[in-house]
């Protein structure tokens, strides 16, 4: 059993606490958090980015979603913590678990700054029914974590209008219009990427996410930004003052909300504001609980952001394509592992002077590690790559012009028939969804089946959403757009609008064997308008070839083959001007027209260059013109 778990139980007993809850969040409900906030990881040993730990006197449970089932099983083994697979039919939710396990008059504690108000209110209901109580100012982990990392207080900066396409004054004016429409006197905003968007401000307080730790209060006439003074120099402060922003110390927000006029109407998103801040609002205040108006506004990129995104994806595509070529040509010839391959990819990206760093920690999973959906190689798990099987690489970059996120499963050598089948299904699924044409008003729930049905017809599925919104030089995951087949009241998706950027990433995972995922970013755009309404579709932003060596062309319809051809041709046209001659030859091999295979031989030829099958067998031509 882990020592931090034992230490936590000891202090719980001393304080008369029956249950202690540790979510995965910072004071702003962020998905990715700085090391200071990794309390759940410290106590449990589970390193995934999503999960909630609940500790009782004699037992403990950790809830996480399908992306992390395998990883959590491995990391929790022997820890004294039971894994609860959230979303599975027989798995009790945390509230149900508390109802069953806690007795009358029990005490539940948590740090209300890292628990959202919506969930906090539901916890209140459970404990009130038991005649129990809640303590929401208890950061018990801080009392047992002897060498807890410090908070980041790094310099922030403002983005030029040439990158954002819309000034902060204009954005604030739009938000005040939303406040007026809702009848609100104040707006309370705590979401970091929304705050960064609102002020065209960026920073590095959270690793890989260019955001600044801050809170915002907006009234009908004033805007208050609560930040750490160390983050702001005089130049930045004066720049914000020019757009009507008053700076306040970061923690002062908790005192200021207590001073809100009891007759006021405050607009906020209860699922995003932390519980402690929520509880500080005077009892007479009327609350307008709604999605932060900054969120859907941020999701629709400006024309300048769209133009920059297209440029950035070509830059990023050059780096990832060079990496794929290096990987396929050098595996088995030079020593390489999952971690060294990820480092090599980072090296290719760093060659561009505008590159600001990864948009998330690179996932590089070889063979069975690819089946761990959000796998992170460590010194202990790092596997050597061999000229056989598949390597799943999910990575992204941050550039002042945009954020990228791309997954390619690279064929390193011979693969089996089942692997080839599942790889082909994944490629078909990604391209079919990207080729959608739909009426304005459709949501992710309407469109997800275009990708997932490819697997459902085979009795297969994958345990994650098909796609998520992506920021513009902001968080790699953002709402409200996405692709999921199952409606979630906690994360409702909004109708697609032109200008939204969304990932398209179906996959297939065989536990203990291999994992496959192919991901592109798509830009929603208007296709046409008729008497039946406005029709929308998608444009590929990602400019990285799909590894054709894993395809079973016999499983692809003519339409699927045509989609593949169009996409690969687009990649060639976009990247060719930036490649040297050897790189062009390699990319020609990846983007050449598909030829249906015979049972024994694969045909390959273009521009006088011969591409031999990996088996080393002779090349046979089916048609004279293929020469």
N, C-alpha and C positions, 0 to 999 in steps of 0.2 A: 504494500500500500504506500502511496506517495506521502512523503513527509509533509509537504504543504497542506495536504488534506487533513492529516492528523493534527497539525498545528491549528488549522482553522476550526476543527471540532473542539479543540481545547478552549479556544477563546470564545466560541459559541456557548459552551457550557458555563464559562465564567460569567457571561453577560445574560444568561437566561434566554438564549435564542434557540428555537426549535428547528428552524429551517433558514438557510441562507442562499440567496439567489445571485448568480453571477452571469449576466449576459455578455455578449460580445459587442461592445460599443464604447464610444467615448461620450463626452457630455453633449454631443451633437447628433448621436444616432448614426455615426459613420459606419460604413461597411468595413473599410480598412482603417486600422487604428495604429497610432504610434506605440512603441514598446511599453510606455508607461501604463497604457490601458489594457495590456494583455494579461489581465488577472485570471480569466478563465483558463488560459493556456498555462499560466504559472501553477495553478492548483491542480489541473487535470492532466497536463502533458499533451493534450490534443491541440495541434497547431493550425487547424483549418480556420478559415476566415469567418465561419458562421457556426454558431452553437450556443447553447445556454446550459449552464451547470447549476444543479440544485443539490445542496448538501443538507442531509439530516443527520441526526445523532448516530444512527446505525447503518444508513445506506446513502448512496448518492447516485444521481443519474445525469447523463448528458444527452441533450436533444440536438440533433443536427439533421440536415437534409440529405437527399440522395447523392449529391456531389461528393459527400464525405463518408459514406457508409464504410467503405473498405479502409480508408485511412484511419477513421476513428476506431474501428475494430482492432487494428494493429496497435495504435498508440495507447488505447485504454486497457489493453491486455495486462492483467495483474495489478491494476491501479486501485482496485476497490470501487471503481465507478462503472455503472451499468450503462450501456449504450441504448438509447431509445431512438429508433429510426422515424423521425418526423415525417408524416405524410403516408405512412404505411397503415393499412386498415386496423391492425390489432394494437397499434401503438397509442397509449394514453397520452393526451396532451399534458402540459405542465399544470394547468389549472385542475384537470381531472385527477392528476397524481396527488396534488396538494389536498384536494377534498378527501381522497381515500386515506392518505397517510397521516395527516395531522389531526390531533385530538382537540377537544373543546378547550378554548382559552389559549391556544398555541400562539407563539410569537414568530412572525416571519420578518426577516430583515433583508435589506439590500441597499445599495447606494443609489438613491433616487436620481442622481445626476447621469447615470448610465442606463436608466430604465425609462422607456418612453411613457408618456402620460396615459395613453390609451390602454396599454397593458397594465400600468399601475392601478388604474381604476378597476380593471377586472380582478386584480389581486385583492383590492379592497373588498370587493363583493364576496369573494371566497372566504376571506378571513372574518368578515362581519357575520356571515352565516354560521361560523363556528364560535362566535363570541370571542374571537381572537383579536390580535392587534398587529399593526405594521410599524416597523421602524425603518424609515427611509433615509436616514442620515448616517448609516453605518458602513464605512469603508473598511471592513475587517481585514481584507487582504493587505491593505497598507500597513496594518499592525504586525503582520507576520513576514512581509517581503522585505528582508533586511537590505538587499542591494537593488531596490526598485529603481529602474531608469528614470531620469529626469524628463520633464516636459520640454518639447521643442519650442523655441521662441526665435525663429529665424526671420530674416528681413523679408518684407513683402514688397511688391512692386505693382505698377499699373500697366496694363496692356494698351498699346496704341489703337486708335480708332480703325486703323488700316487692317487690324486683325479681327476686331469685334464687329465692325459695321454698324454699331449702335452705341450712342453715348450713355453714360450712367444717368445723366439728367433725364434722357428720354425713357430709360427703363424705370426710373423712380416714378416718373409721371404716369406710366402705364400701370404700375402697381397701385398708385393712389386712386386711379380710376377704378381698379378692381375693389379697393377698399370702399370707395363711395357706392359702388354697385351693391356691395354686401351690407352697407349701412354701418361700417366699422369706423371707430374713432382711432384705433391703433392696430398695428400689425406687428406680431412677434415672430421673428424668423431666426432659426438656429441651425439650419442645414448649411454645411460649409460650402458645398459647390454652388448652391443657390446664392449665397452671400458673395462668393467670388464673382459670379456672373453679374450680379446686380451692380457692382462697383467697378467692373472690368479690372479686377484685382487678382493677382496670383501670388503664391508663396510656396513653401515646402514644409509646412508643419506636419503633414502626413506623408509618409514615404510613398512615392510614385503618384501621388495626387497633388496637383499644384494649388493647394488651398491654404487658407490662413485661419487659425483658430479664432473665432469671433461670434458674437451675437448681434442682432439688429432689432431695434425698436423704431418703427416709423409711426409718426402721427400724421395728421392732415397737412402739417406744415413743416415738421422737422424730421430729420433722420439721425439716429444715434447708432454709432458703431462701437461695440465693446470689444476691445482688443488688448493684447499684451503690449505695453509701451515699447518693449524691446524690438517689436516687429516693425515699427514705423519710424523712419527718419523724418527730418523736417520737410524734405522735398515731397515725400509721399503724403504727409499730413496736410501740407498746403494744397496738394492736388485734390485731395478729398474734400477739403474745405471749400474749394472752388465749385464743387458740384453739390454743395449743401449738406455735407456730412460733418457731424460733430463727434469727435473721438472721446470715448470714456474708458476707464480701466476695465479689464476683462471681467473680473468677478463682481463688479458693481451692479451688473444686471439683476442679481438676486435681490438686492436692496431696492432697486428702482421699480421692479414689478410690484413690490408691496405698496408703492406710492401711487399706483394707477387709480384714477378717479373711480370710485365704486359705481358711478352711474354710466361709465363708459362701456362701449362694445369693443371687444378685442378679437381680432381675426387671428387664428392660428391653426396649425395642423396638429391635432392631439397625438397622432401617431409619430410625430417627429420631435415635438417639444419634450424635453426631459421632465420627469415626474416632479422632481424637487422644484423646478422653476414653475411648473403648473400649480403646485400647491401654494406657491408664494403669492399668486394672484388673489387680490381681495375677494371675499365671498360674494359681494354684491355685483361684481362685474358680469355682464352678459358675454358669453363666448360664442363666436361664430367659428365652429370647427369645420374647416374645409381644406382641400388641397392647397398648399401654398401657391399663390398665383405665379410665383417665380418659376415653379417647376415646369408647367406646360410652355411658358414663354421661353425658357431656356432651351427646351427640346427642339423648337423650330429655329433652325439656324438661319442667320441672315445671308443674303447673297454673297457678302464678302467672306463669311465663314465657310460657305459652300465652295467658293472658288479656292480658298486656301486649303480646304480639306482635300480637294482633288489633287492639288499640287503635292501635299504632304503624303498622300497614299502612293504617288509615283516614287517619291524619295524612299519611302519605307519599303515599297515593292522591290526596288533595286537592291536594297540591303538584304531582304529575306530571300530573294532569288539567288543572289551570290552565295548566301549561306547554304541554300539547298544544293546548289551545284558543288560547292566545297564538300558538303557532307557526303553526297552520293559518289563523288570521285575519289574521296580519301578514306572512307570507311574500310577497315581491314588492311589498309596500307600504313596508316599512322595511328598511334594510340589515341583513343578518344573515349570519353565517358559522357553520361548525361549532363553532368555539370560543366565539363570542358566544352561540350557542344553549345550549351547555353551561353557560355562566356564568349565563344567564337561569334555567335549571332550578335551579341552585344557589341563586339568589336566592329562588325560590319555596319551596325547602326551608328556607332560613334564616329564613323568616317564622315558623316554629314555634319557640318558645323552648326546647323540649327537644332540638332538633336539635344533634347533636354533630359533624357533618361527614360527608363521603362515606364509603361503605364500600369504595370503590375508585375509581380515576380514571375519570371518565365517558367512555364511548365514544360519540362522535357522528360517524357516517360517512355522508356524502351520496353518493348514486349509487355510483360504482365503489369509493369508500372503504368503503362498507358491506360489501363483499366481503372486506375485510381483517378477519378475525374479531375481533381485539383491537386494532383501529386506535386510535391516539392522534394527534389533530390537533396539528401544530406550526405555528409561525409560517410556515414554508415551504410546508406542505401544506394549510393552512387554506382550505377552499373556500367560496365564496359560495353561499348557499341561494337557489333560484329556485322559482317556483310551478309546478314540474313534478318528476316523479320521487318518490323516497322517501328519507327520512332515518332511519337506524337509530340509536336512542338506548338504550344499555345503562347503567344507573346504579343507585345505591343509597345509602341513608343509614344513619347510626348514631344510635340513640336509646338512652337508658338502659333502655328497655323492649324493645329488640330491634334486629335488623339487617334491612334490606330490600335487595332486588335485583330489578329489574324491567327488562325490555326491551320497547320498542314500536317498531315500524317505522311511521312516520307518513307518510301519503300527502300530499304537498305540492301535487300537481296531476296532470295526465293521466299515466297509465302505460300501457304496452303490454299486449297479451294474455298474453304469457309472464310478465311481472311479476305480473299479476293472478292467473294460474294458480298460481305459486309462492307468492305471498302467501296465497292461499286454502288451499293444502295445508299451509302452516305453521300457520295458525290451527286447521285441522281436527286436525292432529297434536297440538298442545298441549292442546286440549280433550279429545281422546280419552284421552290418558294421564291427565289430571286426573280423568277419570270412571271410572277403573279400580276394579274390585272384585276382591279377591284373598284367598286363604287366607294366614293368618299363616305366615311362613316364606319367603315370596317375597323375592327380592333384585332389585336393579336390572336384572341380566341377564335376569330373567324378564319384566320389565315394559317394558323399553325398546322392544320391537317395536311396542307400541301406538302409539307416536309415529312410529317410523322406517318402519314398513311403508307408511304413506301415501306416502312417497317411493320406497321400494323397488319398489312396484308400477309406478311411472313410470320405473324405471331410474335413480333419482336417490339422493343421499345427502348427508350433511353430515359434515365432518371434525372433530367434537368430540363429547364426551359429551352426553347429553340433559339431565343434571342433576347437581347436587352438593348435599351437605349445607350448611346455613347455620347460623351461630352465633346465640346470644342476646346481643346487644350484644358480639359477638366477631368472629372472622374470617368474611368472607363465603363463604369456601370451607372446609368442614370435613368430615371423614369420620365414620363409615365408610359412611354411606348415600349413594346416588347412582343415576343411571340410565346404564348403558353396555350396548352389545350384546355387546362382546367382553370375556371374562374377562381380568383382569390380576393375575398373582400378586403383583406389587409393590404393587397397590392393591386388594386384595379387598374387595368390598362385603358388608355385613352384611345380614341379613334386616331388613325394615322393622318398626318397632315404633311403636305409638301414641305421639305426642309428638315424633316426628322431623319436622324441617322440611327440605324438599328442593326445589330449583329444577326447573322443567319448561320447557326452552328449546330446542325444535327450531328449525332454521333452514334457509335455502337461500342459496347464494352463487354468483353468476356472475362469475368473475374478470374484472376490468376493466369490469364493467357495473353490478352492484348487489348488495346483500346484504339478506337478510330474516331477522329473528329475533323471536320472540314469547316472552316469559318471564314466568311467574308463579311465586310460591313456594307450595308445597303443604304442608299439615299432615296427617300420617298420623293416622288415628283409627279406632277400632273401629266397625264397622257392625252386626254381629250375630254371635251364636254359635248354632250348630246342632249336630246330631249329627255333622256332617262337619267341625266345627272352628270356629275363630274367623275371621271374614271382616273384612278391613280395607279402607279406601278413603282418599280424600283430600278435604280441604277447601281451597278457594282462600283464601289469606291476602291476596294482592294485590288491591287495589281500584282498578284503573285500567282505563278502557274500552279495548277493542280497536278500532282505527280501521276502521270498516266500509267506508270508501271504497275499500278495495283488494279487496273480496270479489267473487268470481264465484259468486253464489248457486247457479247451475246445477250447480256441482261439489260442492255440499254436499247430503248426504242429509237426509232429514227429521230423523233423529236428530242429525246434526251441527248443523242449524239450531236444534234444541231446546236443545242444549248451549250454543250461542252465546247464545240468548235468555235462558237461565237465568243465565248468567254476567253478561251486560250488565245484566239486571234486578237482580242482586245488587249490582253496582257502583252503580246508581242508588239503591237503598235505603240503602246504606251512606254514600254521599257527599252525598246531597241535603240533609240537615240542616245541612251546613257550607258550602253554596254560596249566593252571592247570586242574584238573579233572572235576570240575564243568563247567569250560569254554569249555572244550572239549565236554561235554554232550550237552551244548547249541548249539555249532557249528555243532555237528552232526545233531541236529534237523533242522538247517537251510540248511544243505547241503545234506540231505537224498534224495534218488531218488524220482522223481515226480510220483504221482499216480493220474490218472484221477479221478476227483471227481464225485460222484453221485449227484443227485439234492439236497440232504439234508445233506449229511455227507462228511467230509474230513478225509481221512485216514492218520494216522501218527504213525510210529513205527520204531525204529531202536535200535539194541544192547540192547534190554531189557528195554529201556526207552520209556515211553508213552507220546506222545505230544497231548494233548487234544485241540480240536478246541476252539477258543475264546468264542464261544457261551456257552460253558460248557456242550454241549450235549455229550452223550456217544460216544466212539470210536467204529466204526464198521469196520471190516476187509473184504476186497473184495476177497482176496486170502489167502490161508493158509500160503504161504511162507512169507507173509507180517508180520507174527508174529515173 
